[in-house]
Amino acid sequence: MPTFPPLPAEPPESVPAPPLPTAPPPPSPAAPETSRPRRRGRTALLPACAALLGAVGGLAGGYTVQADRAPTPLPPLSQAELSYPKEPLPEGEEPEPLTAEEDRRVRTDGDLRKLLLDRPKGAREPEPSPDVDGWLSLPAYAREFDNPGYMFTYLTGEDLRRVASTGWQRGEYRTVSVSLVQFRDEKRRSALEHAEDQQEYMPYDQHAGNDGTALKGSGNGRYYVFDEPDREPGFLPVYAARAIAQRGDIMMDIWIYDIEPIAGRDIRSLAERQLERL
C-alpha cells in the first residue's frame, strides 16, 4: 500500500488578515476636450459624397464621348494561308487517303484483334481461355492483377477503350498470353502511364527481381525473365517471362509461363514481332 507523510504536530500559524483598503485616490483631472476622438457625423460624409458624385459623373461622361466616336477597325489577323482549298476539289482530283504505313490510326481504329500475333501452327488454345472471341472484358483483364478492384477503378478512370487478347499453349506446359490494351485519348498518355506503372514494380523480388532488358527500337519497351520460379507445395515450379511496351494509345503486355526456365530470346522474339504489327 502507498505511504503518506505524517500530519504536522501543530497546526500552522494563522495567516494575518490583509489590511483594509485605504480611501480611493482623488480622480485625475479630465483630459482636455480637444483630445477626444470626434464622432463621424454629417461633416465626415460630405467629402465622400462629393468624391462619389465626381466618379459617377466622370464615368458617364466617358461613356458619352466613347459612344459618339466612330468604331476603330481591328488590325488584320496575322496567319498563314489555309492549307485546305476554299472550295471542294473536282471529282478525281482528291488526294489519296493515307495508307496504314503512313497513318497508324488506320490500323489501330479498326479491328484490333487483327494486330495480334497469329497463333503458331501446332499450338492450341489455352484452357480455360479468359477472352471471348479475341476480346477481354475490363473485369477479366483486371482479375489478372494482384488487386483487381484497384485495377478496375484505375482503368475506368483512365478511359480504357478495349482489350484484344490471344494466347496459346505449346507442348504440355508452355503457355503464352498476348494482350493489347487500348485507351480512348492518346493525348492523356494513359497507355504510356499504364506501361510505366507495370514496369515500375517488376524489379521487386516478388516479381521479376531484375530491371529487365530494353527492347531495341521500341523506345520504352522492356522484357523480363523472372529470377526465381513460383513455388508452391504440391505443385511444379512455374517460371515466367514478361514483355511490356507502348505504342500511341496501346499498351502491349506479353507473358510466357513454363515449368522449365525460359530463355530471354523467346520473350524478346515475341515482343519484337508484336511491336512490328503495331
TIBAPA-339536 format. One record per residue (C-alpha): x, y, z; residue number from 1. Coordinates in nm, 2 decimals. Each point is the difference from the previous one (the first is absolute). Example, Ala and Ser with C-alpha at 12.3 -4.5 7.8 and 13.67 -1.06 7.14 Angstrom:
- 1.23 -0.45 0.78 1
- 0.14 0.34 -0.07 2
END
This chain:
- 0.00 0.00 0.00 1
- 0.12 0.36 -0.06 2
- 0.13 0.19 0.30 3
- -0.08 0.36 0.07 4
- 0.20 0.27 0.19 5
- -0.10 0.04 0.38 6
- -0.22 0.29 0.10 7
- 0.17 0.31 0.15 8
- 0.02 -0.01 0.38 9
- -0.15 0.35 0.03 10
- -0.23 0.19 -0.23 11
- 0.17 0.26 -0.21 12
- -0.01 0.35 0.13 13
- -0.29 0.20 -0.11 14
- 0.07 0.24 -0.29 15
- -0.07 0.36 0.10 16
- -0.29 0.16 -0.17 17
- 0.08 0.25 -0.27 18
- -0.03 0.36 0.09 19
- -0.31 0.19 -0.08 20
- 0.01 0.20 -0.32 21
- 0.06 0.36 0.04 22
- -0.21 0.27 -0.15 23
- 0.01 0.02 -0.38 24
- 0.23 0.27 -0.14 25
- -0.16 0.31 -0.14 26
- -0.10 -0.02 -0.36 27
- 0.25 0.14 -0.25 28
- -0.09 0.31 -0.19 29
- -0.20 -0.06 -0.31 30
- 0.18 0.01 -0.33 31
- -0.05 0.31 -0.21 32
- -0.30 -0.01 -0.23 33
- 0.22 0.03 -0.31 34
- 0.16 -0.35 0.06 35
- -0.33 -0.20 -0.04 36
- -0.06 -0.18 -0.34 37
- -0.26 0.18 -0.20 38
- -0.32 -0.19 -0.09 39
- -0.06 -0.07 -0.37 40
- -0.28 0.24 -0.08 41
- -0.13 0.19 -0.30 42
- 0.32 0.19 -0.04 43
- 0.20 -0.32 -0.07 44
- -0.25 -0.12 -0.26 45
- 0.01 0.31 -0.22 46
- 0.35 -0.07 -0.16 47
- -0.10 -0.37 -0.06 48
- -0.32 0.10 -0.18 49
- 0.18 0.26 -0.21 50
- 0.26 -0.26 -0.10 51
- -0.27 -0.25 -0.10 52
- -0.19 0.26 -0.20 53
- 0.32 0.09 -0.18 54
- 0.08 -0.36 -0.09 55
- -0.35 -0.06 -0.13 56
- 0.00 0.31 -0.20 57
- 0.34 -0.07 -0.16 58
- -0.11 -0.35 -0.09 59
- -0.32 0.11 -0.16 60
- 0.19 0.27 -0.20 61
- 0.26 -0.26 -0.12 62
- -0.27 -0.23 -0.13 63
- -0.17 0.29 -0.18 64
- 0.32 0.11 -0.17 65
- 0.09 -0.36 -0.10 66
- -0.35 -0.06 -0.13 67
- 0.02 0.30 -0.24 68
- 0.33 -0.12 -0.15 69
- 0.02 -0.21 -0.31 70
- 0.11 -0.37 0.07 71
- 0.37 -0.06 -0.04 72
- 0.06 -0.28 -0.26 73
- 0.19 -0.31 0.14 74
- 0.34 -0.07 -0.15 75
- 0.01 -0.29 -0.25 76
- 0.08 -0.35 0.14 77
- 0.34 -0.13 -0.07 78
- -0.02 -0.36 -0.10 79
- 0.12 -0.23 -0.27 80
- -0.20 -0.09 -0.30 81
- -0.26 -0.27 0.06 82
- 0.14 -0.35 -0.09 83
- -0.33 -0.12 -0.14 84
- -0.17 0.13 -0.32 85
- -0.28 0.25 0.03 86
- -0.22 -0.21 -0.22 87
- -0.02 -0.38 -0.04 88
- 0.23 -0.14 -0.26 89
- -0.16 -0.14 -0.31 90
- -0.07 -0.37 -0.01 91
- 0.30 -0.20 -0.08 92
- 0.25 0.26 0.14 93
- -0.04 -0.08 0.37 94
- 0.32 -0.11 0.17 95
- 0.04 -0.37 0.07 96
- -0.07 -0.11 0.36 97
- 0.29 -0.09 0.22 98
- 0.10 -0.36 0.01 99
- 0.04 -0.20 0.31 100
- 0.37 0.05 -0.01 101
- -0.05 0.38 -0.01 102
- -0.28 0.03 0.25 103
- 0.01 -0.23 0.30 104
- -0.36 0.08 0.08 105
- -0.11 -0.19 -0.30 106
- 0.12 -0.31 0.17 107
- -0.08 0.06 0.37 108
- -0.35 0.14 -0.06 109
- -0.11 -0.31 -0.19 110
- -0.03 -0.35 0.13 111
- 0.27 -0.01 0.27 112
- 0.00 -0.38 0.00 113
- 0.16 0.00 -0.34 114
- 0.31 0.15 0.14 115
- 0.06 -0.28 0.25 116
- 0.26 -0.26 -0.07 117
- -0.12 -0.31 -0.19 118
- -0.02 -0.32 0.19 119
- 0.29 -0.22 -0.10 120
- -0.07 -0.32 -0.19 121
- -0.04 -0.29 0.23 122
- -0.09 0.22 0.29 123
- -0.34 -0.04 0.17 124
- -0.22 0.24 0.19 125
- 0.07 0.01 0.37 126
- -0.25 -0.14 0.24 127
- -0.19 0.18 0.14 128
- 0.02 0.29 -0.24 129
- -0.08 0.34 0.17 130
- -0.09 0.19 -0.32 131
- -0.32 -0.03 -0.19 132
- 0.06 -0.01 -0.38 133
- 0.32 0.19 0.04 134
- -0.13 0.27 0.23 135
- 0.08 0.03 0.37 136
- -0.26 0.18 0.22 137
- 0.12 0.26 0.25 138
- -0.09 -0.22 0.30 139
- 0.18 -0.30 -0.15 140
- 0.31 0.21 -0.07 141
- 0.00 0.15 0.35 142
- -0.02 -0.35 0.15 143
- 0.35 -0.07 -0.14 144
- 0.15 0.24 0.26 145
- 0.06 -0.04 0.37 146
- -0.26 0.27 0.09 147
- -0.28 -0.04 -0.25 148
- -0.22 0.26 0.17 149
- 0.26 0.27 -0.02 150
- 0.10 -0.08 -0.36 151
- -0.37 0.01 -0.11 152
- -0.05 0.34 0.16 153
- 0.33 0.13 -0.14 154
- -0.06 -0.11 -0.36 155
- -0.36 0.14 0.01 156
- 0.14 0.34 0.10 157
- 0.26 -0.02 -0.27 158
- -0.27 -0.05 -0.26 159
- 0.08 -0.35 -0.12 160
- -0.13 -0.07 -0.34 161
- 0.04 -0.37 -0.06 162
- 0.24 -0.30 0.05 163
- 0.08 -0.24 -0.28 164
- 0.15 -0.33 0.12 165
- 0.13 -0.32 -0.14 166
- 0.20 -0.29 0.14 167
- 0.11 -0.36 -0.07 168
- 0.15 -0.30 0.16 169
- 0.29 -0.19 -0.15 170
- 0.12 -0.33 0.13 171
- -0.13 -0.12 0.33 172
- 0.06 0.31 0.22 173
- 0.12 0.31 -0.20 174
- -0.27 0.26 -0.01 175
- 0.01 0.34 -0.18 176
- -0.23 0.30 0.06 177
- -0.01 0.31 -0.21 178
- -0.21 0.31 0.08 179
- -0.04 0.33 -0.18 180
- -0.15 0.26 0.24 181
- -0.14 0.30 -0.18 182
- -0.11 0.33 0.15 183
- -0.23 0.26 -0.15 184
- 0.20 0.32 0.02 185
- 0.37 -0.02 -0.11 186
- 0.07 0.35 0.12 187
- -0.07 -0.10 0.36 188
- 0.30 -0.24 -0.02 189
- -0.20 -0.27 0.18 190
- 0.16 -0.28 -0.20 191
- 0.35 0.12 0.08 192
- -0.09 0.05 0.37 193
- -0.15 -0.35 0.02 194
- 0.32 -0.15 -0.15 195
- 0.23 0.20 0.23 196
- -0.21 -0.10 0.31 197
- 0.04 -0.37 -0.09 198
- 0.37 0.04 -0.07 199
- 0.06 0.18 0.33 200
- -0.07 -0.30 0.23 201
- 0.16 -0.27 -0.22 202
- 0.35 0.03 0.17 203
- -0.14 -0.10 0.34 204
- 0.09 -0.34 0.13 205
- -0.37 -0.12 0.01 206
- -0.01 0.07 -0.38 207
- 0.28 -0.02 -0.26 208
- 0.27 0.09 0.25 209
- 0.20 0.19 -0.27 210
- -0.01 0.32 -0.21 211
- -0.07 -0.19 -0.32 212
- 0.15 0.07 -0.34 213
- -0.09 0.28 -0.25 214
- -0.19 -0.10 -0.32 215
- 0.21 0.14 -0.28 216
- -0.19 0.25 -0.21 217
- -0.29 0.02 0.24 218
- 0.09 0.32 0.19 219
- -0.16 -0.11 0.33 220
- -0.04 -0.38 -0.03 221
- 0.17 -0.25 0.23 222
- -0.01 -0.37 0.04 223
- 0.06 -0.20 0.33 224
- 0.10 -0.35 0.08 225
- -0.09 -0.08 0.36 226
- 0.29 -0.09 0.22 227
- -0.18 -0.25 0.21 228
- -0.30 -0.23 -0.08 229
- -0.32 0.01 0.19 230
- 0.01 -0.30 0.23 231
- -0.30 -0.14 0.20 232
- -0.01 -0.32 0.20 233
- -0.14 -0.29 -0.20 234
- 0.04 0.18 -0.34 235
- 0.26 0.02 -0.27 236
- 0.21 0.32 -0.01 237
- -0.13 0.27 -0.24 238
- 0.25 0.21 -0.19 239
- -0.11 0.33 -0.16 240
- 0.11 0.27 -0.24 241
- -0.17 0.32 -0.10 242
- 0.03 0.28 -0.26 243
- -0.16 0.35 0.04 244
- 0.00 0.28 -0.26 245
- -0.21 0.29 -0.12 246
- -0.10 0.13 -0.35 247
- -0.22 0.30 -0.01 248
- -0.33 -0.08 0.17 249
- 0.09 -0.38 0.04 250
- 0.19 -0.17 0.28 251
- 0.14 -0.35 -0.09 252
- 0.02 -0.26 0.26 253
- 0.14 -0.35 -0.07 254
- 0.05 -0.29 0.25 255
- 0.17 -0.34 -0.03 256
- -0.04 -0.28 0.26 257
- 0.17 -0.33 0.02 258
- 0.12 -0.26 0.25 259
- 0.35 0.03 -0.15 260
- 0.23 0.31 -0.02 261
- -0.10 0.24 -0.28 262
- 0.27 0.14 -0.23 263
- 0.02 0.38 -0.04 264
- -0.01 -0.04 -0.38 265
- -0.34 -0.16 0.02 266
- -0.18 0.29 0.16 267
- 0.21 0.25 -0.20 268
- -0.10 -0.16 -0.33 269
- -0.37 0.01 0.09 270
- 0.02 0.37 0.11 271
- 0.19 0.11 -0.31 272
- -0.24 -0.17 -0.24 273
- -0.30 0.15 0.18 274
- 0.15 0.35 -0.01 275
- 0.05 -0.03 -0.37 276
- -0.37 -0.06 -0.05 277
- -0.08 0.32 0.20 278
END
